[in-house]
Amino acid sequence: MNEYPAVIPMIAYENGPAAMDWLARAFGFRERARMLGENGRLSHGEMEAGDGMIMLATPSPHYRGPKHHREECEQAQRWSEVPYIIDGVLVYVDDVDAHFHRAKEAGARILSPVEQGQEGKRYRVEDIEGHRWMFMQRA
């Protein structure tokens, strides 16, 4: 376990295998592990992002991701009206402009354009199931 970072976000997806493929294509994450259970559901997945990592799974056939939840729940629609990261993940990248264009070309839902702040350049985005991400390039 020493090769794992101190903090690892664990994210549920309705279709874990498709999410892993999309995250690699859109965000440049690298697949580290993929374990499929019955019916091809993702029981455990690991993806690297720089020196960080996320773990993914499809916890139950009844799970609904944020995008699906928003389509069925007025309250979820309302809290998602802002472009801010709600229960999301911040990832540092070397070139945020190139990352932004890659994500946009892959069909990511862009929540904010690339912005310059004191901390560096950043943008906000949703993945294919509505999980929110902020990608930032240090100043």
FINU-677420 format. One record per residue (C-alpha): residue number from 0; x, y, z. Coordinates in pm, whole numbers, always signed. Layout:
N
@i = NUM	X = X	Y = Y	Z = Z .
...
***
This chain:
139
@i = 0	X = +0	Y = +0	Z = +0 .
@i = 1	X = +301	Y = +236	Z = +16 .
@i = 2	X = +274	Y = +313	Z = -355 .
@i = 3	X = -67	Y = +476	Z = -303 .
@i = 4	X = -111	Y = +851	Z = -239 .
@i = 5	X = -227	Y = +964	Z = +105 .
@i = 6	X = -573	Y = +1063	Z = -27 .
@i = 7	X = -760	Y = +879	Z = -301 .
@i = 8	X = -1106	Y = +993	Z = -419 .
@i = 9	X = -1343	Y = +698	Z = -466 .
@i = 10	X = -1609	Y = +768	Z = -728 .
@i = 11	X = -1912	Y = +559	Z = -823 .
@i = 12	X = -2023	Y = +529	Z = -1186 .
@i = 13	X = -2333	Y = +368	Z = -1337 .
@i = 14	X = -2113	Y = +229	Z = -1615 .
@i = 15	X = -1765	Y = +202	Z = -1471 .
@i = 16	X = -1592	Y = +47	Z = -1774 .
@i = 17	X = -1728	Y = +317	Z = -2008 .
@i = 18	X = -1632	Y = +586	Z = -1755 .
@i = 19	X = -1275	Y = +457	Z = -1737 .
@i = 20	X = -1244	Y = +461	Z = -2115 .
@i = 21	X = -1389	Y = +813	Z = -2133 .
@i = 22	X = -1173	Y = +950	Z = -1849 .
@i = 23	X = -863	Y = +824	Z = -2029 .
@i = 24	X = -970	Y = +981	Z = -2358 .
@i = 25	X = -1105	Y = +1311	Z = -2223 .
@i = 26	X = -884	Y = +1381	Z = -1923 .
@i = 27	X = -572	Y = +1181	Z = -2006 .
@i = 28	X = -596	Y = +959	Z = -1697 .
@i = 29	X = -398	Y = +635	Z = -1714 .
@i = 30	X = -562	Y = +305	Z = -1628 .
@i = 31	X = -384	Y = +118	Z = -1350 .
@i = 32	X = -634	Y = -158	Z = -1267 .
@i = 33	X = -973	Y = -280	Z = -1391 .
@i = 34	X = -1161	Y = -561	Z = -1219 .
@i = 35	X = -1495	Y = -665	Z = -1363 .
@i = 36	X = -1759	Y = -854	Z = -1173 .
@i = 37	X = -2074	Y = -1024	Z = -1288 .
@i = 38	X = -2239	Y = -887	Z = -1600 .
@i = 39	X = -1926	Y = -683	Z = -1681 .
@i = 40	X = -1984	Y = -433	Z = -1399 .
@i = 41	X = -1676	Y = -258	Z = -1264 .
@i = 42	X = -1607	Y = -390	Z = -916 .
@i = 43	X = -1283	Y = -191	Z = -881 .
@i = 44	X = -1088	Y = +42	Z = -1105 .
@i = 45	X = -783	Y = +260	Z = -1053 .
@i = 46	X = -672	Y = +552	Z = -1269 .
@i = 47	X = -365	Y = +769	Z = -1233 .
@i = 48	X = -359	Y = +1144	Z = -1289 .
@i = 49	X = -5	Y = +1277	Z = -1256 .
@i = 50	X = +113	Y = +1159	Z = -915 .
@i = 51	X = -248	Y = +1128	Z = -795 .
@i = 52	X = -505	Y = +855	Z = -830 .
@i = 53	X = -879	Y = +791	Z = -828 .
@i = 54	X = -1061	Y = +466	Z = -763 .
@i = 55	X = -1387	Y = +381	Z = -939 .
@i = 56	X = -1660	Y = +123	Z = -905 .
@i = 57	X = -2020	Y = +48	Z = -996 .
@i = 58	X = -2159	Y = -13	Z = -648 .
@i = 59	X = -2504	Y = -147	Z = -734 .
@i = 60	X = -2741	Y = -176	Z = -1028 .
@i = 61	X = -2958	Y = +79	Z = -843 .
@i = 62	X = -2690	Y = +352	Z = -827 .
@i = 63	X = -2759	Y = +673	Z = -1020 .
@i = 64	X = -2483	Y = +920	Z = -1100 .
@i = 65	X = -2519	Y = +1296	Z = -1057 .
@i = 66	X = -2634	Y = +1358	Z = -1417 .
@i = 67	X = -2904	Y = +1091	Z = -1395 .
@i = 68	X = -3003	Y = +1209	Z = -1048 .
@i = 69	X = -3035	Y = +1567	Z = -1176 .
@i = 70	X = -3271	Y = +1449	Z = -1452 .
@i = 71	X = -3503	Y = +1291	Z = -1193 .
@i = 72	X = -3477	Y = +1529	Z = -898 .
@i = 73	X = -3573	Y = +1897	Z = -892 .
@i = 74	X = -3354	Y = +1967	Z = -587 .
@i = 75	X = -3049	Y = +1817	Z = -762 .
@i = 76	X = -3126	Y = +2032	Z = -1067 .
@i = 77	X = -3129	Y = +2341	Z = -847 .
@i = 78	X = -2801	Y = +2272	Z = -665 .
@i = 79	X = -2636	Y = +2201	Z = -1000 .
@i = 80	X = -2728	Y = +2538	Z = -1150 .
@i = 81	X = -2397	Y = +2690	Z = -1038 .
@i = 82	X = -2071	Y = +2607	Z = -1220 .
@i = 83	X = -1889	Y = +2531	Z = -896 .
@i = 84	X = -1747	Y = +2197	Z = -798 .
@i = 85	X = -1999	Y = +2008	Z = -586 .
@i = 86	X = -1851	Y = +1692	Z = -433 .
@i = 87	X = -1582	Y = +1702	Z = -701 .
@i = 88	X = -1212	Y = +1656	Z = -749 .
@i = 89	X = -932	Y = +1908	Z = -812 .
@i = 90	X = -654	Y = +1784	Z = -1041 .
@i = 91	X = -336	Y = +1977	Z = -1123 .
@i = 92	X = -216	Y = +1954	Z = -1483 .
@i = 93	X = +86	Y = +2095	Z = -1666 .
@i = 94	X = -105	Y = +2265	Z = -1950 .
@i = 95	X = -461	Y = +2359	Z = -1860 .
@i = 96	X = -537	Y = +2511	Z = -2202 .
@i = 97	X = -448	Y = +2188	Z = -2385 .
@i = 98	X = -637	Y = +1987	Z = -2123 .
@i = 99	X = -945	Y = +2207	Z = -2168 .
@i = 100	X = -948	Y = +2152	Z = -2545 .
@i = 101	X = -900	Y = +1775	Z = -2504 .
@i = 102	X = -1192	Y = +1750	Z = -2261 .
@i = 103	X = -1414	Y = +1968	Z = -2480 .
@i = 104	X = -1339	Y = +1759	Z = -2790 .
@i = 105	X = -1429	Y = +1443	Z = -2595 .
@i = 106	X = -1772	Y = +1585	Z = -2514 .
@i = 107	X = -1719	Y = +1694	Z = -2155 .
@i = 108	X = -1975	Y = +1942	Z = -2026 .
@i = 109	X = -1774	Y = +2259	Z = -1972 .
@i = 110	X = -1889	Y = +2450	Z = -1663 .
@i = 111	X = -1648	Y = +2743	Z = -1694 .
@i = 112	X = -1390	Y = +2859	Z = -1946 .
@i = 113	X = -1022	Y = +2865	Z = -1859 .
@i = 114	X = -983	Y = +3141	Z = -1600 .
@i = 115	X = -673	Y = +3305	Z = -1458 .
@i = 116	X = -660	Y = +3341	Z = -1080 .
@i = 117	X = -393	Y = +3409	Z = -821 .
@i = 118	X = -342	Y = +3035	Z = -774 .
@i = 119	X = -309	Y = +2971	Z = -1149 .
@i = 120	X = -527	Y = +2894	Z = -1449 .
@i = 121	X = -827	Y = +2664	Z = -1408 .
@i = 122	X = -1150	Y = +2542	Z = -1559 .
@i = 123	X = -1447	Y = +2340	Z = -1433 .
@i = 124	X = -1608	Y = +2048	Z = -1613 .
@i = 125	X = -1846	Y = +1755	Z = -1575 .
@i = 126	X = -1768	Y = +1406	Z = -1694 .
@i = 127	X = -2011	Y = +1180	Z = -1883 .
@i = 128	X = -2205	Y = +1089	Z = -1567 .
@i = 129	X = -2211	Y = +1439	Z = -1419 .
@i = 130	X = -1925	Y = +1418	Z = -1168 .
@i = 131	X = -1757	Y = +1756	Z = -1138 .
@i = 132	X = -1387	Y = +1824	Z = -1180 .
@i = 133	X = -1162	Y = +2127	Z = -1160 .
@i = 134	X = -839	Y = +2118	Z = -1357 .
@i = 135	X = -574	Y = +2370	Z = -1257 .
@i = 136	X = -230	Y = +2475	Z = -1375 .
@i = 137	X = -20	Y = +2622	Z = -1095 .
@i = 138	X = +87	Y = +2987	Z = -1126 .
***
